[in-house]
Amino acid sequence: MTATEHSATAAGSGVSATQAFRASRQHQTEDAASPERVSAVVKAVLDGVHEAIRTQQVTYPEFVAAKQWLIDVGEGGEWPLLLDVFVEHEVEAVAAARQQGTKGTILGPYYLPGAPELPAVSTLPMRADEQGTPFVLAGQVRDTEGKPVPGAELDIWHADHEGYYSGFAGHIPDGNLRGVVVAGEDGRFEIGTIQPAPYQIPTDGPTGKLIEAAGWHPWRPAHLHLIVRAPGFRPITTQLYFAGDEWLDSDVAEATKPELVLEPRSQADGRRRSEYDFVLEPA
């Protein structure tokens, strides 16, 4: 997150992300992988680790440091953060190769279920003195044949003008800048909010120490998170970015895609506005 007097700690964010992940798992009923599948995937991962050790001639002190770092990641609750930043984009790329419709990208660690349901034309819950440039996202949800998807849900959440998420920073009210917008019978929606800021992933924990030790930067470009869903269709998890963002081409999470970049236009009322249509494929 950005460095202000409200700075969210890695430990606090890690605990919140872990709790949110566990809560989301309670509602999932995925079948367990077969022993053959577990064996194949785990063996491939271990083979990759063994190959890296041989290629890089990893020493015992380096191995011990890595072991301590892995312990710290677990104790700090940072596994959701670490995996979402450095691994999830590859899992999403594999899934995307078999999918149609709007491009997806990573869910990230800051999703919270249970946001309030809002009408097709609405403004996200926010503080009375919410800072930031007013922004409107409008568009339509259609199927792959171009027909409107009535009543499609757009579960949307994003950071505030300083890069903080409600539920992960104590100074922000619960539910701030989060909502489930229900599209109209014509699939259309218009969502009022503010334009979020770029932010650093928390850097005071083990994930941050890895980034610092490797000489990487910890920034994510500004973005809106969305899950777009409707009965009978495959849900899309995606993010929308903003043209001109300085971190757009070097996102630490490697989650940006050209198809997901908005180019907002300024309006006479001081708000910025972008049109973006979502396409859902049948389940």
N, C-alpha and C positions, 0 to 999 in steps of 0.2 A: 504494500500500500504506500501511498505518498507519505512523506515525513511531515507530520503535523503534531500538535499536542494531543491529538486523538489516536496516535499511531496504534494500529492493531498489531498484537504480537503474533508470532508464528505459533506459539503454544495455544493461544486462545483460538486462532483460526483453525489450527489442526484439530483441536477437540471438537469444535463446532462441525467441521467437515466430516469427521469420523462419525459423530452422532447422526448427522444428516444422511450419510451413506447407509448406516445400519438401519435407520428408519425406512429408507427407500427400499431396502432389501426385503422388509417384512411384507411388502405388497407384490413381490415378484415370485413367479412359480415356474422358473426355468428348470428344465430337466437336467439332472446331473450328467456330467460327461462320462462316457464309458471309460473303463480302465485303459483300453487301447489308446483312446484319445488323450487321456491324462499322461500316459507314458510317452506318447509321441511328442507332445508339446513340451513337457518338462525336460525330456531328454534333449530336445533342440535348444532350449534355453541354456541348459547346463553345458552342452557342447559349445555354445557361443561364449560362455564365461570361460571355459577351459581354454578355448582358442585364444581369447584375449589375454589370459594369463601367460600362455606360451609366447605369443607374439610380442607382448610388451615386457616379457621377463619380469613379472611382478615379484617383488621381494617379500620376505616375511613381515618386515615392519609395515609395508604397504597393505598387506593382507590383514594384519591386525588392526590397522587404522580403518580399513573398510568394514571390518566386523564391528568395531565400535560405532562407526557411523550408522550402520544398519540398525544397531540397537537403539541409537539416539532417535532415528527416524520413527521407529515403532513407539518408543516411550513418549515422544512428542506428538503422537497422533498425526504425523505428517504423511502417512502412506497415501491417502486420497490426493493430497496436494502433489506429491512427487510423481505418482503414476499418471495423474491427469495432465501434468505439465509435460512430462518427458516420454510418456508411453501411449496415452490414449489416442493421439493423432494417427498412429499407425494402425491401431485397431479400427478406427473410424474409416481409414482409407481402404482397408480390406472389405469392410461392409459396403462402402460406397460403390465399389466396383460391380456390385450385384444389384444396385438400386437405380430407380428412375426418379424423376421429380426434382425438387429443389435440392441443391447441394447441402449436405450436412457438414457438421464439424463437431468438436468435442463438447461434452456436457460441462466439464469443469467441476471444481469442488464446491461451488457456491449455490447450487440449486437447493431450494427448500420446497417440499410439497405443501399443499394446503393454502395457496394464495387465494384471495377473494375472487369470486366470479364477477365479471364486469360486462356491461353491454357493448355492442359492436362499436359504438362511438363513445369513448370514455377517456378519462384521465387516470393514470396510475396513482395509487395512494402516495402522498408525499407530505412533508412538513409544510406548515403554513408559510415558512420563510425559506423554502427550498431554494438553494442557490444553483446557478447554472443557466445555460441558454435553453429556453423553451424549445421543445422539439416535437414534431408530429410524424409518426410512421403510419402511412395509410396504404391500402392495397386490397387485394382479393385473394381468397383461397380457392383454387380450382383443382380438378382432377387432371389426369394425363390426356384426356380428350378435350380439355378446355372448358368443361362444364363447371359451374359454381358448386362449391361444397357448403351447403347451408349449415349453420350452427357449428362450424369448425372452431375448435378452441385454440387460442394462441396464449400459451403459458409463457409469460415474459418477465424477465428480471434483469437488473443491471446495476452497476455501481453508481454512486452519486458523483458530484462535480469534483470531489477530492479522490475518488477511486475506492470508496468504501462500500461494502455490501451490508444491507440490513441482515441481522442474524449472525454477523461475523465481526461487528464493531459495536461496542457497547453504547456509543453515543447516538446511534441511529435507532429510531423506533422500529419495533418488529413489523415486518410487512411493507416497509418503505420501498417504493419503486418496484413492487411486485404485484402481479395480477394475472388472472386468467380471463382474457377477453374473448367473448363468444361472438363470432362473425354473424352477420345477418343472413336472411334467407337467400340473398344474392352472393353470399360468401365474402362480402366486403367488411372492412374494419377501418377504424381511425383511432389511433392511440396517442393521447397527449402525455408527454413526460418531459424530462430534461435530457440534454445530451451528456452522456457520461464522460469521464476523464480516463486517460490511460492510467495504468497503475503498476506498481511493482508487486510481484508476489512476495509474501512475507520473507524477509531475509535474515531474521535474527535466530532462526532455528537451523537444523541440520541441512535442509534443502538449500537455504541461503548460503551456508558454509560451503557446500559443494559448488554452487554457482560462483562464489568468490574465489575459491581455490582454482577453478578452471578458467577464470578470467572471462566469464560470460556476463551478459547483462540480465537483469531480472524483470524486464518490462514487458507488459502486454499492451497492445494498442487498445484504444477505447472501443467498446463493443456492446451490443445488445444481445442477450441470450434469449432464445425462443425454443419451445417445443410446440410444434403445430400438429394437432391430432384431430381425428374424427372417426366415428365408428365405421368399420369396413375398410379403413385405409392404414397404411404403414405410417406411424408417426415420424416426424422429422425433428431431429435435434440439431440446432444450428446456431450461428452467431452472425450478426451483421456489423460490419466495420464502417469506418468513415474515411473517405478519400482525403489524402494529405496528412494523415497521422504519421508522425515521425517513426513510429515503431511498426508500421504496417508490414514492412519487408523484412523485419528481424524479430518477429514475435517469439518470445522465449518458449512458448508452447507449440510453435510451428503449426498453428491452427487456421491461419488466414487462407482464403481462396479468392481469386479475382471476382468470381461470380457473386460474392457476398459483400462487396464493397458498395456502400451508399455514397451518393453525391448530393447532399442536402442543398436545398435552395432557400435563400432568405426570403421572407414574406414581409409585407407591409406592416403587419402587426408585431414584428420583432421576432417571431418564431422562425425556426428552420423546419423544413418539411422534406420528406423523401417518400416516394412511392415504391413499394416492393410487393410483388405478387408471389405467393407460394403455390407450388404444385405438389399434390399428394398422389401417390400411386396406390392402387388397390392392394389390400393385404393378401 
